Amino acid sequence: MNRRNERGSASLEAAVGVPAFALFVALIIFGGRTATAHQALESAAADAARSASLARTAGAATEAARQAAQTSIANQDLSCTKVEVSVDTDAFTHAVGSDSAVGVTVSCLLDLSDLSIPGIPGSHVVRATMSSPLDTWRGRSS
């Protein structure tokens, strides 16, 4: 039985395998954090759209949407570097009796700098859009 010397092969396998495994784990964490953030933003956008649809004026709808989105994000412990709330209030200009909806887009600049994954930036913009219908026969003003 002629065995060649295999001393050090475990060290070589570890030197190759451990960084690859660490990168794999980091990518799983990146995907999980991004998916969780997107789900939280969808919830915030839905809350904001619903709050905006209950308002009587476009200005009140914009303010209600911003407050609802900020509250929802804070309640879900989502740490965004920057949050933007965009409200489409064109529905308030439509005639009473016509179908119309208020749309809200919530954007979050998600900080991922703690992951240090090669090829992935330190931050990632996550965005969600939702809409909510206005009552067809309710009075409106812009």
NORHUCOR-V727441 format. One record per helix or strand. SS is the DSSP state (h for helix, s for strand). FROM is the first residue (numbers start at 1). LEN is the number of residues. Records with the same first field share a line. If there is no record, write none. Layout:
SS = FROM-LEN + FROM-LEN
This chain:
h = 9-46 + 58-18 + 90-4
s = 57-1 + 80-9 + 101-11 + 123-11 + 141-1
